[in-house]
Amino acid sequence: MIPFERSWPYDVIAGDVYVQKCPFCEQENVLLPMKPHELQSVREGKKKLLVFPCCHNKVTVLNSDSDYILTDQVLR
């Protein structure tokens, strides 16, 4: 079972990965420095350091599905 408190929803729009709201500073519509092919490599087991460009907070992405990324930190 995926820990819901460590997951965050994302969207892929025109080849870019967005989150509706930053879990740290709550800025809306944040473009993440990730591409959809990186989400696929995360699904295959590769970890990815993700730095939010709005506030420079960092999380490690451990897994993903078509709607959520799973991180190493509690986000909710």
BALOBA-1460 file (C-alpha; in Angstrom, 3 decimals):
// residues 76
<rec num="1" residu="m" x="0.000" y="0.000" z="0.000"/>
<rec num="2" residu="i" x="1.354" y="3.434" z="-0.967"/>
<rec num="3" residu="p" x="1.754" y="5.880" z="1.945"/>
<rec num="4" residu="f" x="-0.638" y="8.666" z="0.986"/>
<rec num="5" residu="e" x="1.100" y="11.265" z="3.179"/>
<rec num="6" residu="r" x="4.308" y="10.874" z="1.126"/>
<rec num="7" residu="s" x="2.658" y="11.161" z="-2.289"/>
<rec num="8" residu="w" x="1.877" y="14.247" z="-4.366"/>
<rec num="9" residu="p" x="-0.253" y="14.557" z="-7.539"/>
<rec num="10" residu="y" x="1.252" y="15.721" z="-10.807"/>
<rec num="11" residu="d" x="0.131" y="16.353" z="-14.388"/>
<rec num="12" residu="v" x="1.933" y="15.988" z="-17.700"/>
<rec num="13" residu="i" x="0.994" y="18.794" z="-20.096"/>
<rec num="14" residu="a" x="2.653" y="19.171" z="-23.508"/>
<rec num="15" residu="g" x="5.681" y="17.128" z="-22.438"/>
<rec num="16" residu="d" x="6.224" y="19.017" z="-19.170"/>
<rec num="17" residu="v" x="5.542" y="17.841" z="-15.611"/>
<rec num="18" residu="y" x="3.541" y="20.182" z="-13.367"/>
<rec num="19" residu="v" x="2.149" y="20.107" z="-9.848"/>
<rec num="20" residu="q" x="-0.969" y="22.120" z="-9.091"/>
<rec num="21" residu="k" x="0.487" y="23.403" z="-5.826"/>
<rec num="22" residu="c" x="3.918" y="23.208" z="-4.198"/>
<rec num="23" residu="p" x="3.732" y="21.154" z="-0.980"/>
<rec num="24" residu="f" x="6.174" y="23.524" z="0.750"/>
<rec num="25" residu="c" x="5.426" y="27.135" z="-0.278"/>
<rec num="26" residu="e" x="1.969" y="26.513" z="-1.819"/>
<rec num="27" residu="q" x="2.758" y="28.322" z="-5.078"/>
<rec num="28" residu="e" x="0.346" y="27.223" z="-7.796"/>
<rec num="29" residu="n" x="1.097" y="25.619" z="-11.189"/>
<rec num="30" residu="v" x="4.761" y="24.772" z="-10.615"/>
<rec num="31" residu="l" x="6.743" y="23.437" z="-13.571"/>
<rec num="32" residu="l" x="8.970" y="20.646" z="-12.254"/>
<rec num="33" residu="p" x="12.490" y="20.076" z="-13.587"/>
<rec num="34" residu="m" x="11.510" y="16.579" z="-14.760"/>
<rec num="35" residu="k" x="10.479" y="15.106" z="-18.070"/>
<rec num="36" residu="p" x="7.988" y="12.271" z="-18.618"/>
<rec num="37" residu="h" x="10.784" y="9.832" z="-19.552"/>
<rec num="38" residu="e" x="12.331" y="10.439" z="-16.100"/>
<rec num="39" residu="l" x="9.029" y="9.428" z="-14.492"/>
<rec num="40" residu="q" x="9.277" y="6.152" z="-16.407"/>
<rec num="41" residu="s" x="12.816" y="5.517" z="-15.123"/>
<rec num="42" residu="v" x="11.585" y="6.195" z="-11.571"/>
<rec num="43" residu="r" x="8.880" y="3.541" z="-12.095"/>
<rec num="44" residu="e" x="11.650" y="1.141" z="-13.085"/>
<rec num="45" residu="g" x="13.484" y="1.687" z="-9.783"/>
<rec num="46" residu="k" x="15.780" y="4.663" z="-10.313"/>
<rec num="47" residu="k" x="15.586" y="7.377" z="-7.635"/>
<rec num="48" residu="k" x="15.433" y="11.061" z="-8.668"/>
<rec num="49" residu="l" x="16.337" y="14.137" z="-6.637"/>
<rec num="50" residu="l" x="13.636" y="16.725" z="-7.246"/>
<rec num="51" residu="v" x="14.272" y="20.381" z="-6.391"/>
<rec num="52" residu="f" x="11.174" y="22.556" z="-6.482"/>
<rec num="53" residu="p" x="12.096" y="25.688" z="-8.496"/>
<rec num="54" residu="c" x="9.767" y="27.965" z="-6.507"/>
<rec num="55" residu="c" x="11.277" y="27.497" z="-3.031"/>
<rec num="56" residu="h" x="14.308" y="25.190" z="-3.631"/>
<rec num="57" residu="n" x="13.093" y="22.501" z="-1.227"/>
<rec num="58" residu="k" x="14.311" y="19.007" z="-2.105"/>
<rec num="59" residu="v" x="12.717" y="15.568" z="-2.079"/>
<rec num="60" residu="t" x="13.798" y="12.235" z="-3.475"/>
<rec num="61" residu="v" x="11.257" y="10.647" z="-5.791"/>
<rec num="62" residu="l" x="11.127" y="6.925" z="-5.053"/>
<rec num="63" residu="n" x="8.283" y="5.804" z="-7.319"/>
<rec num="64" residu="s" x="5.491" y="7.115" z="-9.486"/>
<rec num="65" residu="d" x="2.315" y="6.073" z="-11.198"/>
<rec num="66" residu="s" x="0.185" y="7.893" z="-13.763"/>
<rec num="67" residu="d" x="-1.110" y="10.416" z="-11.192"/>
<rec num="68" residu="y" x="1.207" y="10.598" z="-8.146"/>
<rec num="69" residu="i" x="4.881" y="10.712" z="-7.264"/>
<rec num="70" residu="l" x="6.033" y="8.924" z="-4.095"/>
<rec num="71" residu="t" x="8.749" y="10.724" z="-2.126"/>
<rec num="72" residu="d" x="10.978" y="10.045" z="0.862"/>
<rec num="73" residu="q" x="9.356" y="12.837" z="2.936"/>
<rec num="74" residu="v" x="5.925" y="13.474" z="4.374"/>
<rec num="75" residu="l" x="4.265" y="16.098" z="2.167"/>
<rec num="76" residu="r" x="0.744" y="16.198" z="3.633"/>
